[in-house]
Amino acid sequence: MSMTTTSKPDYVTKLEAAYGAPSQSAFGSAVFFEPLKATDDLAKAALTKYKHFVGKLWNQYGEASWMGPWKEVYVRKPGAKPDIVAELRGITDRDAAVSVPMILDNIEGAETASATLAAAFDDSAMTELHVYNLGDGGSMSGILVAGRRASKQDATFLVFLLD
């Protein structure tokens, strides 16, 4: 499929159906998709999506609050067998691990949602995958899954944040 700024692959449309379209709601989940070259910094792009998702609350509570919990909690090793569901379930960071059941089990249509995650993040074209812990340092917590397809020069982000 040819990439333009307005077209999205089928797996992104299905992820959005399960987890929500791009938003600035700062609550729940949302999927973001964008062109991203192999030379672009995936962590920087993930942080931009996080900030966008939090929206006006980013400034209201201050960057220090939102960045306090921000940390990488998982990286898929090169050559590892992709299995996003098992990878998420295997996260050992206590704060991030609390959010995993919310996007895998405690979601309407959990089986379908897990299948859409696998279609997006287990594809052989996925060359890089990182998971970050999120929150406001208080009641809000969540995770952000960031994946890059270098050959297709795009990235997919799933942001989840709840209190």
C-alpha positions as CSV (number, residue, x, y, z in Angstrom):
1,M,0.0,0.0,0.0
2,S,1.3,3.4,-0.9
3,M,1.6,5.8,2.1
4,T,0.2,9.2,2.0
5,T,-0.6,11.5,4.9
6,T,-4.3,10.6,4.6
7,S,-4.2,6.8,4.0
8,K,-3.9,4.3,6.8
9,P,-3.2,0.6,6.5
10,D,-6.1,-1.8,7.4
11,Y,-4.3,-2.9,10.7
12,V,-4.4,0.8,11.9
13,T,-8.1,1.1,11.1
14,K,-8.7,-2.1,13.1
15,L,-6.6,-0.9,16.0
16,E,-8.5,2.4,16.0
17,A,-11.8,0.4,16.1
18,A,-10.6,-1.5,19.2
19,Y,-8.7,1.2,21.0
20,G,-9.8,4.6,19.6
21,A,-8.8,7.1,17.0
22,P,-6.2,9.8,17.7
23,S,-7.4,12.2,20.4
24,Q,-6.4,14.6,23.1
25,S,-8.7,13.1,25.7
26,A,-6.0,12.3,28.2
27,F,-8.1,9.3,29.3
28,G,-8.7,5.9,27.8
29,S,-6.8,4.9,24.8
30,A,-6.0,6.1,21.3
31,V,-4.1,4.9,18.2
32,F,-1.7,7.2,16.3
33,F,-0.1,6.4,12.9
34,E,2.4,8.6,11.0
35,P,5.2,8.4,8.4
36,L,8.5,7.9,10.2
37,K,11.8,7.3,8.6
38,A,14.3,4.8,9.9
39,T,16.5,7.7,10.9
40,D,13.8,9.4,12.9
41,D,13.9,8.9,16.7
42,L,11.1,6.6,17.7
43,A,11.3,7.6,21.4
44,K,10.9,11.3,20.5
45,A,7.9,10.5,18.3
46,A,6.4,8.4,21.1
47,L,6.8,11.3,23.5
48,T,5.2,13.7,21.0
49,K,2.1,11.3,20.8
50,Y,2.0,11.1,24.6
51,K,2.0,14.9,24.9
52,H,-0.6,15.3,22.2
53,F,-2.9,12.7,23.9
54,V,-2.6,14.4,27.3
55,G,-3.5,17.7,25.5
56,K,-4.2,20.8,27.7
57,L,-3.6,18.8,30.9
58,W,0.1,18.6,30.0
59,N,0.5,22.3,30.8
60,Q,-2.2,22.3,33.5
61,Y,-0.3,19.7,35.6
62,G,3.1,20.6,34.3
63,E,5.6,18.6,32.3
64,A,7.4,17.4,35.4
65,S,4.3,15.6,36.6
66,W,3.8,13.8,33.2
67,M,7.5,13.0,32.7
68,G,8.1,11.7,36.2
69,P,6.7,8.2,35.4
70,W,7.9,8.2,31.8
71,K,10.4,5.5,31.2
72,E,11.0,2.7,28.7
73,V,9.9,-0.6,30.3
74,Y,10.3,-3.0,27.3
75,V,12.3,-3.2,24.1
76,R,11.9,-6.0,21.6
77,K,15.3,-7.5,20.9
78,P,16.4,-7.8,17.3
79,G,15.7,-11.3,16.0
80,A,13.2,-12.0,18.8
81,K,10.0,-13.8,17.9
82,P,7.3,-11.1,17.8
83,D,4.4,-11.8,20.2
84,I,3.0,-8.5,21.5
85,V,0.5,-10.1,23.8
86,A,3.2,-12.2,25.6
87,E,5.6,-9.3,25.5
88,L,3.1,-7.0,27.3
89,R,2.2,-9.7,29.8
90,G,5.9,-10.2,30.5
91,I,6.6,-6.6,31.5
92,T,8.2,-6.7,34.9
93,D,8.0,-3.0,35.8
94,R,5.3,-2.9,38.5
95,D,3.7,0.4,37.5
96,A,3.5,-0.5,33.8
97,A,2.4,-4.1,34.4
98,V,-0.8,-2.8,36.2
99,S,-2.0,-1.3,32.9
100,V,-1.4,-4.4,30.7
101,P,-4.6,-6.2,31.7
102,M,-6.6,-3.1,30.9
103,I,-5.7,-3.2,27.2
104,L,-5.6,-7.0,26.9
105,D,-8.4,-8.3,29.1
106,N,-10.6,-5.6,30.5
107,I,-11.7,-4.2,27.1
108,E,-14.8,-4.9,25.2
109,G,-14.0,-7.6,22.5
110,A,-10.7,-8.5,24.3
111,E,-10.0,-11.4,21.9
112,T,-10.5,-9.2,18.8
113,A,-8.4,-6.4,20.4
114,S,-5.5,-8.8,21.1
115,A,-5.7,-10.0,17.5
116,T,-5.5,-6.4,16.2
117,L,-2.5,-5.8,18.4
118,A,-0.9,-8.9,17.0
119,A,-1.7,-7.8,13.4
120,A,-0.1,-4.4,14.0
121,F,2.9,-5.2,16.2
122,D,3.8,-8.8,15.3
123,D,4.1,-8.2,11.6
124,S,7.5,-9.2,10.1
125,A,7.8,-5.6,8.8
126,M,7.9,-4.3,12.3
127,T,11.6,-3.6,12.9
128,E,11.4,-1.8,16.3
129,L,9.1,-2.0,19.3
130,H,9.3,-0.1,22.6
131,V,6.9,0.1,25.5
132,Y,6.9,3.1,27.9
133,N,5.3,3.7,31.3
134,L,3.1,6.8,31.5
135,G,1.2,8.8,34.1
136,D,0.9,12.0,36.0
137,G,2.9,10.9,39.1
138,G,-0.4,10.6,41.0
139,S,-3.7,8.9,40.0
140,M,-3.2,8.5,36.2
141,S,-1.1,5.6,34.9
142,G,-0.7,3.8,31.6
143,I,1.5,2.6,28.9
144,L,2.5,3.6,25.3
145,V,3.4,1.0,22.7
146,A,5.5,2.3,19.9
147,G,6.4,0.3,16.8
148,R,8.2,1.2,13.6
149,R,8.2,-0.3,10.2
150,A,11.4,1.0,8.7
151,S,10.9,-0.5,5.3
152,K,7.5,1.2,5.0
153,Q,8.7,4.3,6.8
154,D,5.9,4.5,9.3
155,A,5.1,4.1,13.0
156,T,2.2,3.0,15.0
157,F,1.5,4.1,18.6
158,L,-1.0,2.9,21.1
159,V,-1.5,5.2,24.1
160,F,-3.4,4.1,27.2
161,L,-4.0,6.2,30.3
162,L,-6.5,5.8,33.1
163,D,-6.9,6.7,36.7
